[in-house]
C-alpha cells in the first residue's frame, strides 16, 4: 500500500487563514455554541529528507457535531461492552442463519406450497428487500440514531419470519421474504456501524473481526438446521422461518436494556425532513429494475428480449438520476458522492464488488461442483464447505487482534489477498478425480484469505473516511458488495451454461443426456465450472494489486484522541 505523511494542524478559528483555493472540499465542524475549533488536515510529501516518510496516522475524532450529523460515539465499561457485543454478534448470526437455512430448504418449501419454479422468487424477494433499502440505513442511523434503526431492522426479521412461517400461498411467502430482507440488510449495516461507535479506531479491527465468527457460525449451522427440519417431514419446514424470529425477539429484549442510546437532537418532523425521500424512491426503482433482469435474464427472459432491455434501460436511467439527486438536490445525501472522490476510498469501494463477486459465486458453484461433478451427497457437500466457512470465521476473528497489534490494516489485507489468490488459483485445477484432501486444503487456503480481507477492508474504509461519513460509507460498501454478488451470479451462470453447452456433443443441452452419458456430461459441467473458477483469478489479483495504492494508515485510539483534546484546550486558553 502507498504511504503518505499526514500532518494535523490545530488552528484557532480566530486566527484561521482564509482559504483561497476552491480545489479541495472545506470541512467545518460547528458546535451548538459555535466555539469548537477547526481541524485542518494537510497532506504533504517530504522531499527534503532521504529517510522514508512516516506512515500516516488516522486519529480518532474529538467531536463529530455538525448541524446535520451528530456524534453517537459511546465508551462503555468492559463488562457491559461484552454484553452489548454479544447482542450485536447474535443479531448478525440471526441474519446469516435466516439466509442460509431458507436457501437450503427452498425446493421442499416450493413443493409444499405448489410454487413450482416460481419458488426462486423467495430468494429474489429477499435480495430486493435487502438491496433496495441498503443505501438508506447509514443515513437513517445518523438521523434517528443507531439503536432505533437496529431494533427496527430486527423487528422486520421477526415480522417477516413469523408471517413466512404461516404462509399458505407462494405470493404470501414472497412478500414476507422481502420484509425479512429489509431487516437483514439493516442488521448487516447497522451492527458494523454500532461497533465503530463503541470502540476506538485501534480496537475496531479486533471487534469487527470477531463478527466473522457470528457470520461463519450462521453460514455453517443454517444448512444443517434446514436439513433436520426437512428430515422430520410434513410442515416442519415452517420452523425454519420461525427460529430466527424467536432468537431475534430475545435479542431485542437484551438490546433494549444494554445498547446505549445517544439521542439525536431534533423533533420527528425535523428528522423526517432530513431524509432524502426522492433519492429513496429513485434508488429503490433502480435496484428493482437492475436485479430482476440480472436474476431472470437468460432463464425466464432471453437476454435480448424487450423485457430485459427495457428494464435494464430504466434501471440505468434511474441510477443516473439518483446520482444527480445526490449531487444537486439532496440536502443530506444517502450516499455522498465525495466518498468516491478520494483515491484510497474509491479503490476500497471498487474492491468490494469484485471480491464479493468471487465469494458469492463460490457459495453457489462449489456445491454444484461437489454434487454434479464429483457426485457427493448434499450432506457430504455441506461438510466439505465447512472447511471454507469455518476457516474464514476463525481467521476473520484472528484478523482483528492482528490489526490491533500492528496498529495497521495493510499487512493483514496483503496476506489475505495473497492467500485468496492462491486459493482461487488452485481451484482452477479441480477435476473429476481431484483427491478430497486437495479440495479441503484448497478451501482452507481460500477461507483464510477471505477471513483476512472482509472485515479488515471495512476497517480500512472507516479509517480513511471522515468521521461523519463512516455510517454512510459502511452502507455504500455493503451496497457495492451486493451489486457485485448479484452481477457475479448472473455472469458466472451465463459463462458456465455457454461453456458446458459448447462442450457437449452436437451442442446438446445438458438435460438431453441419459444416464449412460453421465461421464461425458460431468466432464462438460466441469469445463463450465472451471471457466467460472478462472474468472476469479484476475479479479482477486487486481484487488490485491490495488492495495498498494491505498495508504497503510496507523490506527490510533482513545489515547491519541485525549491528547488531541488537551492540545485543543490549551490553544483556547
N, C-alpha and C positions, 0 to 999 in steps of 0.2 A: 504494500500500500504506500502511496506517496506520503511524504511528510512535509509539514509546513509549520512555521513559527506563528503562534497566536499570542499577541500582546494585549493585555487588558489594561486600559487607562481609565481610572475613575475620575470623572470630570464633574466639578461643581456646576450646577445649572447656571449659577450667576456669572460664571466665567467661561461658559462653554463657547467655543468659536462657532461662528456662523458657517454652515456648510454651503459651499458654492457649487459643488458638483452635483449633478442630478443622475449620475450613472449608477448610484447604489441606493438601495432602499434604506430609508431612515427609520430607525426603531426607537420609539419613545415609550416609556412606561410611566404613567401618571398615577399617583396615589390619590385617594379622595381628598387629601389635604394639599395636594399639589406641591409636596415637599420632597418627593422621592428623587434621589439622584439618578442621573442617566449613566448608563454603561456603554461606552463606545468600544467596539472590538475592531482593532486594526490588525490586518494580516499583512505580514511583510516577510520577504525572503532575505536572509542575511548574506550579503555578498562581500562583506569586509573581513570575514574570518575563514580560515581554511578548515576549521573543525566543523563537524556535522552540526546542523541546526538542531536545537532541542525539539522533542516531539510536542505536538500541540496538546493543550490541556482543555478538557471540557469541564467547566466549573458549574456546580450545582447552583441554580438561580437563587438570588436572595429574595426576590419577590416577583410575582407574576400577576400584576394588578393593573389592568387597563380598563378602559371604560366598558369593554365588552367581555373580556376573558378574565376570570378570577382564579387566583391561586387556590388549588384544592390539595396542596401538599399537607400530609399529616405524618407525624412521627409517633409511634406507639411503643409502649413498654414491650419488651421482647415476648413475655408470655402471651399478651393479647395479640401481638403481631403474628405469632404462630397460629393462634386460633383463627384469626382472620384469613391467614394464608391457607389454612386447611379448608375453610369455606370456599375460597376462590378456586383452589385446586379441585374441590368437589364439583363446583359448577362447570369447570372445564371438562372434567371426567364425564359428567352427565350429558353434556352436549355431544361429546365424541361417541359415547356409548349409544346414544339415540341414533346417530347417523349410521354407525356400523352394524348395529343389531337389525335395524329395519332393512338395510340394503341386502343383508343375507337372507331375510325371510320374504322378500318381495314376491318370488314365484308362488310360494304357498299362499300368501295373502291374496294374490290375484286370483288364484284358483277358488279360494273360499268365497270371494265376492263376485265371481264370474266377470272379472275385469278384462280377461284376455290379454292381448298385447298392450292395451292401454295402461297396464299397471306401471309401466315406465314413467307415467306422469306423476306417480308418487315421488320419485326421485327428482324429477324436473320441477315439480311444485315446491319442494323443499329448497332446491337450489335457487329458484327465482325469488322466494321469500327471503332467503339468506342474502343473496346478492343485491336485490333491489334496495334494501334498507342499509346496506353496509356503509355507503358513504356518509350516512346521516349520524351514525352512532357517536363518532368522535365529537361532532359539534353539539349534539344533544347533551352529551355528558358535560360539555363546557357550560352550556346554558342552564340546564336543570340540575346538574350535579351528578357525580358518579353513582352514588348509592341508589337514587330513584331509577335511573336508567338501567342499571344492572339488575335490580329486583324486578323491574317491569319485563326485562328480557327473560328472566327465569319464569315469570308469570305466563308469558307466551308459550314457553315449553310445557308448563303444566296444563294450560288450557288446550293447546294443540294435541298433546299426547292423550289426555283424557278423552277428548272428542274422537280422536282417531281410533281409540280402543273400542268405542261404541259404534263405529262406522258400519252402516248397513248397505251402502252403495259406494261404487268407486268414486263418484263425484264428491261425496261427503268426505271420503278419505283424502282426496287430493287437496281440497280446500283447507282441511285441518293440517295437513303436512306443510302447507305454505305458512300457516301460523307458527308451527314448530320451527320452520326455517327462519322466520323473523326473529324468534327468540334465540336460536342457535347462533345467528350472526351477531346479535348483540352481546352474547356471552363471550364469544371469541375475541371481540374487540375490546369490550369494557374491562374484562378481567385483566388484560395486559396493561391497560391504561391505569387501573387502580393500583397495580403493583408498582408502576413507575411513580405514583404519588406517595406510596408508603415507605419507600426505601431510597437511599441516596443513589446517585449515579454509579458509584463504585460498587455498591452491593446489588445493584439492579440485575446484573448478569446472573448472579447466583440464584436469585429468586425467580427470575424469568426462566432460567434454565431448568429449574425444578418443575416448572409447569409441564415440561416434556414428559415427565413421569406420568402425570394425570392423563395427558393425551395418549400416550402409549398404552396405558392400562385400559382406557376406554376402547381403543382400537383392538386390543387383544381379547378383551372379555366379551365385547359385543357379539361377534360371530358365534362364540360358544354358548352364550345365553340364548341366542336365537335358535341355535341347533337343538338345545334342550327343550325349549318351548314347542318347537315343531315336532320333536320326538314324541311328545305327550299327545299330539294329535288334537282333533276337534277344534274348539275355539280357543285353545291355549295360546295361539299366536297373538291374541289381544293383549296378553300380559307383556308382550314386547313393547307395546306402546304405553302401558300403564306403569311399568317400572321406573322410567325416567321421571315422570311427574311425582311419584311417591318420594324419590330421592330429592327432587328439586324442592318439594314442599318443606321437607326437613331443613334443607339448606337455606331456604328463605327465612325460616324462623330464626336460625342462628345468625344469619346476616343482619336481620333486623335489630338484634341486640349488640352484635360485635362490630359490624362495619362502621367506621367513623363517618359522620355526616358533617361536612363543612359546608354550611348553607351558601348558596349563591344568591347575592342580593338582587332584589327586583321582584315586582309583582308577576303573577302568572300572565297577565296581559302583556307586560313588557317582555317576558321571556318568549312567549309565543310570537311576538312581533320580531324577535331576532332570528327566528327560523327562516331559512331560505325555502319557502313553500314552492315557489316557481321552479327552483332548481330541483327540488324533491320530485315534483311531478315529471319533469323532463328526464331526470336520471332513471326513474322507475320505468318510464316508457323506453328509454334507450336500452336498459338491461333486458326487458322482456323481449323486445324486438331483435336483440342480439342473441339471447340464449335459446329462443325457440328454433330459429333456423339452424343454429350450430348443433343443437341436440338432435334435430329430426331431419336435417339435410342429408341426403344420400340414403335414408331409410324410408321414412314416411313420405317425404317430398324429394324429388330429384333436385340436385344442386342447381341445375339450370332452369328450374321451374319458375313461373311468375311469382308464386307464393314466397319462395326463398329469396329471390332477388328483391322483391318489393319490401319484405320485412328487413332484410339487411340494409336496404337504402334508407328506410325510415329510422332504423337503429343508428346508422352512421350520421344522418342529419340531426337526430336527437342528441347524440354525443357532441356534435359541433355546437349546437345551441346551448347545451349545458355548459361548455367551457366559456362561451360568450357571456352567459349569465354570471358565472363565477368571476369573470374578469371585469365586467362592466356594471352589472345590476345588483348583485347580492351585497348587502351591507356587511354580513358576516358569512363568507362563503363556506359551503360544506367542505370543499377541497380547494384551499387557496392555491392559486397557480404559482405562487412564489416557492412552493415546495419543490417545484421542478426546475427552478432557475439556477440552482446551485449544483455544480458538477457532482460533488460527492453524494448528495442525497438522490440526485437523478439516477446515478448508477445503481444505488441500492434499490430504488423503485423499479428499475428495469430488470434487475436480477430476480426480483420476486416472481413475476410471471414465468420466467424461464425455468427456475428450479422447481416451482410448483407444477409446471407442465410435466416435468420429469417425474416428480413424486406421485402425482395422481395417476399418470399413465402406468407407473409401476404397480400401483394398487389394483389396477384394472387388468393389466396384461400378464402379470406374474401368475395369478390364479388360472388364467386362460392357458398359459404355458404348462403349468403343472398338471392340469386336468385334461386338456385336449391334445397336448403333445406327449407328455410323459405318462398319462393315464392314471395319475394319482386320484385317490378319493377326495371328496370335499374335506373330510377330517384330516387327512394327510396334508392337504394343501394349507389348511388353516394352521396346522402345526409347523410346517415349513416357513410360513410367513412370520411366525413368532421370532425367528432368527433376525428378521429385519426390524420388526416393530419393537421387540424388547431391547435390541441393541440401540436403536435411536432414542429410546426412552432413557436408558441408563447413561448413554453418552451425553444426551441433552442435559441430564441432571449434573453430570460432571463438568460440562462446559461452563456453567455459571461460576463455580468456585475457581476455575482456571482463569476466567476473566477477572475475577476479584483479585487473584494472586498477581497476575501480570499487570493489573490496572489498565489493561488494553483489550480490545476485542480483535485486533488484527491477527495475532498468531493463531487464535482459535479458528477464525474463519479460513485462514490459509490452510491449516491442517485439514479442516472439514472439506473444503473443495478438492484437496488432493486425494483424500480417501474416497470421496464421492466419484471423482473422475476415474479412479482405479476400479471402483465397483461397477460403474456403468460400462467401462471398457471390458471388464471380464465377462459381463453378461452377454456381450456380442458373441462370445464363443459357446454359449449354451447350445445344446443339440439334443436329439432324442436319446443319446447314450451318455450324456454327461453324468458322472458319478454324483450321488446325492451329497456327499461331503463337500464336493466342489461348489455345488449350488448353495449349500448352507454357509460356507466360508465366504462366498461372494456376497451374499446378502448381509452377512455380519459386517464386512468391509463397507458396503454401501450404507448400511444403517448407521455406522459410526460417522460417516461423512455427513449424513442428513442431520444427525444429532448435534454435530459441531457447527452447523450452519443456521438452522431455523431460528432459534432464539438469539444467538449472537448477532445475527443480521438485524433483528429488531432492536437490540441494544445499541448497535452502531447507528441506526437511523435515528433513534431518540436522542442519542448523544450529539448528533450533528445538526439536529433541528433546533429552532428556537424553542424555549420552554413553553411558550403559549401555543405552539404548533404540535406538541407531542401527541395530543389526543387525535387530532385530525390526520396527522401523519400515520399513526397506527391504523386508523380506519382506511386510509388511502392505500396503505401497503396490503392490507387484507383484501381490499377490492382488486388490486393488481394480481395478487396470488390467485384469487378466484377466477379472474378472467383468463389467466394462464392455464389453470386446471381445465376449465371448460373448453378452451381452444385446443389444448393438448389432447383431450379425449376425442374431439371431432377430427383433428388432423391425423392422429395415430390410427383411429379406426378406419379412416379412408385409405391410408397408406397400407395398413395390414390387409384390408379387403382386396385392394388392387394387386398387391404382390402375391397374395395367396391365389387369387383367380388366375393370374398370368402363369403361375407355376403348375397349374393343373392341366392335364392333357386336354387339348382342344379348347382350353379356356372355360371348361365346365365349372359351374358353381359348386361350392362345397357340398351342398345338400343333394347333388346329383349322384354322389358316390354311394355304393353299397358297402357292406361290411368287408367284402374281400379286398377292396382298395383302401382299407383303413391306413395302411402304412404310407401309401402314396399321399393320402390326404394329410396325415400327420406331418410328413415332410414339407408339404406345401404350406401348411399352417406355420411350421417352424420358420420357413423363409419369411413369411409375412411378419411374424413376431420379431425375428432378428432385424428386419428392416426398421421396426419401431425402436428396438433397443439401440440401433445405430444412430438414430436421430438424437438420442440423449447425449451422446458423447460430445459433439461440438457445443451443445447448449451449456453443459456443465463446464466445459473447457473455457468458454467465453466468460462465464460467471467468475471462474477462478482467476482468469487473466485480468478482468476488470477490477478485482480487489486492489491491484497495485496502483489504481488511480483514486483510491479512497483514503483519506488521511487516517493514520493509525493513532487515533487520539487517546490521550491519557484520561482515564475515568476518575474524576475527583469526587469526594464525598462530603459529608457534613463538616469535617474539619476545615476544608477549603472554603465552604460557604460561610462558616462562622468567622474565619479570618477576613474574608471579603467584607462581611458586615461590620467588623471592627474598623477596617480601613475606611469604610464609608462614614461611620460615625465620627471618626477622627477628623475627616475633611469638613464635616458640617459644624464642628465646634467653633 
